Amino acid sequence: GIFPHDESALPLADDIQSFVNGCKDSGGKVVVLAFSTMPMTKTKIITAALKIIKECKSKVYVLALLGKQIDAPFPDSSVEYSDAIRDGRLLLAPGAPYGQLFPLADAVVLKGGLGTLSEALKAGLPAIVTGPLLLDQRFWGSRCSEMGVGPFGFHSNDFLEKCVDYVEKAVEDGSVWRENASKIAKMMADEVGDDPSGVEKNVECVVRLSGIATPYHYDGNEEAQKQNPKEAKKIWFTKKTKEGDGEEIEVTEEGVVYVEAV
């Protein structure tokens, strides 16, 4: 991925820095819910944060980034979160500079976009991908599983059900996800050289891979996704809908289109 590096990046806000310091002083784990641009309701985010704080075996502190929802009214009065804020276990913020925040965190939950995931891996963090799984989010969600830095990406509708188990696996002592993420972070640091933004290396990579690239197929199932592209194609493309001159167009039941020259 491309890793923007800005020496003039703003420092962390005082309340975020104080929150992180309090967590570290108590031997806790900082988990960032990086949902500032995700279409997930404020109620659902805070409900998940409280569940993580209450049910994880590890002592977890949650920083929930809410974006524009930070000033929105809280619609569900049955969810009481003031105690968690008062106790210093939960902090709500509109956003934060990831390059400054992630090196201080222990795990991050994100929607799977390239930019945020790149910052997480650069910081050596386990990455839990959840959200609407649009466009490249599906790819990066599956790659996190393949790289061993997090679970297979899953839809945000399942977040409340899975959040505790996945966060615990990310922050537990001896976490395999953390170990693998740390190795990747070192590899990335070694690759940087005199190109901290990664732009030159990304251009070189695109040119090299353009000659050997094959279509990527997202099956939505972790086991099926492990198959090679040719085998995955046999499962994925099930219904031929049109034949044209020099090409066949096939569409899955889910409506994903693939065009192959013939």
C-alpha positions as CSV (number, residue, x, y, z in Angstrom):
1,G,0.0,0.0,0.0
2,I,0.9,3.7,-0.1
3,F,2.0,5.1,3.2
4,P,1.7,8.9,3.4
5,H,4.3,10.3,5.8
6,D,3.8,13.8,6.9
7,E,6.4,15.2,9.4
8,S,4.0,18.1,10.0
9,A,1.2,15.8,11.2
10,L,-0.7,17.2,14.2
11,P,0.0,15.7,17.6
12,L,-2.6,13.7,19.4
13,A,-5.3,15.8,21.1
14,D,-4.7,16.2,24.9
15,D,-7.7,14.1,25.9
16,I,-6.6,11.2,23.6
17,Q,-3.0,11.3,24.9
18,S,-4.2,11.4,28.5
19,F,-6.5,8.4,27.8
20,V,-3.7,6.4,26.3
21,N,-1.4,7.3,29.2
22,G,-4.0,6.2,31.8
23,C,-4.4,2.9,30.0
24,K,-0.7,2.2,29.9
25,D,-0.2,3.2,33.5
26,S,-2.8,0.7,34.6
27,G,-1.4,-2.1,32.4
28,G,-4.3,-2.1,30.1
29,K,-4.7,-2.6,26.3
30,V,-5.8,0.2,24.0
31,V,-8.2,-0.8,21.2
32,V,-9.1,1.7,18.6
33,L,-12.5,1.5,16.9
34,A,-11.6,3.4,13.7
35,F,-15.2,4.0,12.5
36,S,-15.0,7.7,11.8
37,T,-16.0,7.3,8.1
38,M,-18.1,4.1,8.4
39,P,-21.9,4.1,8.2
40,M,-22.3,2.4,11.6
41,T,-24.6,4.1,14.1
42,K,-23.4,5.7,17.2
43,T,-25.5,3.4,19.3
44,K,-24.0,0.3,17.7
45,I,-20.4,1.5,18.1
46,I,-20.8,2.4,21.8
47,T,-22.7,-0.8,22.5
48,A,-19.8,-2.8,21.0
49,A,-17.3,-0.7,22.9
50,L,-19.1,-1.4,26.2
51,K,-19.3,-5.1,25.4
52,I,-15.6,-5.3,24.7
53,I,-14.7,-3.5,27.9
54,K,-17.0,-5.6,30.0
55,E,-16.5,-9.1,28.5
56,C,-12.9,-9.3,27.4
57,K,-10.6,-11.2,29.8
58,S,-7.9,-8.6,29.2
59,K,-8.2,-5.1,30.6
60,V,-9.3,-3.3,27.5
61,Y,-9.6,0.5,27.1
62,V,-11.6,1.5,24.0
63,L,-11.0,4.7,21.9
64,A,-14.0,5.0,19.6
65,L,-13.5,7.4,16.7
66,L,-17.0,8.6,15.6
67,G,-16.3,11.2,12.9
68,K,-19.3,13.5,12.3
69,Q,-21.4,11.5,14.7
70,I,-19.4,12.8,17.7
71,D,-21.9,15.6,18.3
72,A,-25.0,13.6,17.2
73,P,-27.6,12.9,19.9
74,F,-27.4,9.4,21.4
75,P,-30.7,7.8,20.4
76,D,-30.8,4.9,22.8
77,S,-31.2,6.0,26.4
78,S,-31.1,2.3,27.5
79,V,-27.3,2.1,26.8
80,E,-25.5,3.8,29.7
81,Y,-21.9,4.6,28.9
82,S,-21.1,7.5,31.3
83,D,-19.6,5.2,33.9
84,A,-17.1,3.8,31.4
85,I,-16.1,7.3,30.4
86,R,-15.8,8.5,34.0
87,D,-13.7,5.4,34.8
88,G,-11.4,6.2,31.9
89,R,-12.1,3.0,30.0
90,L,-13.9,4.6,27.1
91,L,-13.2,7.7,25.1
92,L,-15.2,9.1,22.2
93,A,-13.5,11.3,19.7
94,P,-14.2,12.5,16.2
95,G,-10.8,11.3,14.8
96,A,-7.1,11.2,15.3
97,P,-3.9,11.2,13.2
98,Y,-3.4,7.4,12.7
99,G,0.4,7.8,12.3
100,Q,0.6,9.2,15.8
101,L,-2.1,7.1,17.4
102,F,-1.6,3.6,16.1
103,P,2.0,3.1,17.5
104,L,0.5,3.6,21.0
105,A,-2.4,1.2,20.5
106,D,-2.6,-2.6,20.9
107,A,-5.2,-3.4,18.2
108,V,-7.5,-1.7,15.7
109,V,-10.9,-2.4,14.3
110,L,-11.3,-0.8,10.9
111,K,-13.4,-1.0,7.7
112,G,-10.6,-2.4,5.6
113,G,-9.6,0.6,3.4
114,L,-6.0,0.5,2.2
115,G,-4.9,3.8,4.0
116,T,-6.0,2.8,7.5
117,L,-4.9,-0.8,7.2
118,S,-1.5,0.4,5.9
119,E,-1.0,2.6,9.0
120,A,-2.1,-0.3,11.2
121,L,0.4,-2.7,9.7
122,K,3.2,-0.2,9.7
123,A,2.6,0.1,13.5
124,G,2.6,-3.6,13.9
125,L,-1.1,-3.8,15.0
126,P,-3.5,-6.7,14.7
127,A,-6.3,-5.6,12.3
128,I,-9.9,-6.6,12.6
129,V,-11.7,-5.7,9.4
130,T,-15.5,-5.2,9.6
131,G,-17.9,-3.0,7.8
132,P,-20.0,-3.0,4.6
133,L,-17.2,-4.7,2.8
134,L,-17.3,-2.6,-0.3
135,L,-14.8,-2.6,-3.1
136,D,-11.2,-3.2,-1.9
137,Q,-12.4,-3.7,1.7
138,R,-13.3,-7.3,0.8
139,F,-9.8,-8.0,-0.5
140,W,-8.0,-6.5,2.4
141,G,-10.3,-8.3,4.9
142,S,-9.2,-11.6,3.3
143,R,-5.6,-10.6,3.2
144,C,-5.5,-9.9,6.9
145,S,-6.5,-13.5,7.5
146,E,-4.0,-14.7,4.9
147,M,-1.2,-12.7,6.5
148,G,-2.2,-13.9,10.0
149,V,-2.7,-10.4,11.4
150,G,-6.5,-10.6,12.0
151,P,-9.6,-12.6,11.2
152,F,-11.2,-13.0,7.8
153,G,-13.1,-9.8,7.1
154,F,-16.8,-9.9,8.2
155,H,-19.8,-7.7,7.8
156,S,-20.6,-5.1,10.4
157,N,-24.0,-6.8,11.0
158,D,-22.0,-9.5,12.8
159,F,-19.8,-7.1,14.8
160,L,-21.5,-7.3,18.1
161,E,-21.5,-11.1,18.0
162,K,-17.8,-11.4,17.2
163,C,-16.1,-8.3,18.6
164,V,-15.2,-9.8,22.1
165,D,-13.6,-13.0,20.8
166,Y,-11.6,-11.2,18.1
167,V,-10.4,-8.3,20.3
168,E,-9.3,-10.8,23.0
169,K,-7.3,-12.8,20.4
170,A,-5.7,-9.6,19.2
171,V,-4.6,-8.2,22.6
172,E,-4.0,-11.4,24.6
173,D,-0.4,-12.1,25.8
174,G,1.4,-14.0,23.1
175,S,-1.1,-13.0,20.4
176,V,-0.1,-14.7,17.2
177,W,-1.8,-11.8,15.3
178,R,0.4,-9.3,17.1
179,E,3.5,-11.4,16.4
180,N,2.8,-11.6,12.7
181,A,1.9,-7.9,12.5
182,S,5.2,-7.0,14.2
183,K,7.1,-9.1,11.6
184,I,5.3,-7.3,8.7
185,A,6.0,-3.9,10.3
186,K,9.7,-4.7,10.3
187,M,9.6,-5.9,6.7
188,M,7.8,-2.7,5.7
189,A,10.4,-0.6,7.6
190,D,13.2,-2.4,5.9
191,E,11.6,-1.8,2.5
192,V,11.1,1.9,3.0
193,G,14.7,3.1,2.4
194,D,14.7,6.6,1.0
195,D,11.1,6.4,-0.1
196,P,9.1,6.9,3.2
197,S,5.8,7.6,1.3
198,G,6.0,4.3,-0.6
199,V,5.0,6.0,-3.8
200,E,8.0,4.9,-5.9
201,K,7.8,1.3,-4.7
202,N,4.1,1.2,-5.4
203,V,4.6,2.4,-8.9
204,E,7.3,-0.2,-9.5
205,C,5.0,-2.9,-8.1
206,V,2.0,-1.9,-10.2
207,V,4.2,-2.0,-13.4
208,R,5.6,-5.4,-12.5
209,L,2.3,-7.0,-11.5
210,S,0.4,-5.6,-14.4
211,G,2.1,-8.1,-16.6
212,I,1.1,-11.1,-14.5
213,A,-2.1,-10.0,-12.7
214,T,-5.1,-12.3,-12.7
215,P,-8.7,-11.5,-11.7
216,Y,-9.4,-11.5,-8.0
217,H,-12.6,-13.3,-6.9
218,Y,-14.2,-12.7,-3.5
219,D,-16.2,-15.7,-2.5
220,G,-17.4,-14.4,0.9
221,N,-16.3,-17.6,2.5
222,E,-12.9,-18.0,4.1
223,E,-12.3,-21.7,3.0
224,A,-13.5,-21.1,-0.6
225,Q,-11.3,-18.0,-0.8
226,K,-8.2,-20.1,-0.2
227,Q,-8.7,-21.9,-3.5
228,N,-6.6,-20.8,-6.4
229,P,-8.2,-18.3,-8.8
230,K,-8.9,-20.9,-11.5
231,E,-10.8,-23.2,-9.2
232,A,-12.5,-20.3,-7.5
233,K,-13.8,-19.2,-10.9
234,K,-15.7,-22.5,-11.3
235,I,-17.7,-21.8,-8.1
236,W,-18.0,-18.1,-8.5
237,F,-19.4,-17.8,-12.1
238,T,-22.5,-19.8,-12.2
239,K,-24.9,-18.3,-14.7
240,K,-24.0,-17.2,-18.3
241,T,-26.3,-14.3,-19.3
242,K,-24.9,-13.0,-22.6
243,E,-22.6,-13.9,-25.4
244,G,-21.0,-11.3,-27.5
245,D,-18.5,-11.0,-30.3
246,G,-15.1,-12.0,-28.9
247,E,-16.2,-12.2,-25.3
248,E,-18.4,-14.1,-22.8
249,I,-20.1,-12.2,-20.0
250,E,-20.9,-14.2,-17.0
251,V,-22.8,-13.0,-13.8
252,T,-23.0,-14.6,-10.4
253,E,-26.2,-14.9,-8.5
254,E,-24.8,-12.0,-6.4
255,G,-24.5,-9.9,-9.6
256,V,-20.7,-9.6,-9.8
257,V,-19.7,-9.4,-13.4
258,Y,-16.6,-10.9,-15.0
259,V,-15.6,-10.5,-18.7
260,E,-13.3,-13.0,-20.4
261,A,-12.0,-12.7,-23.9
262,V,-12.6,-15.8,-26.0
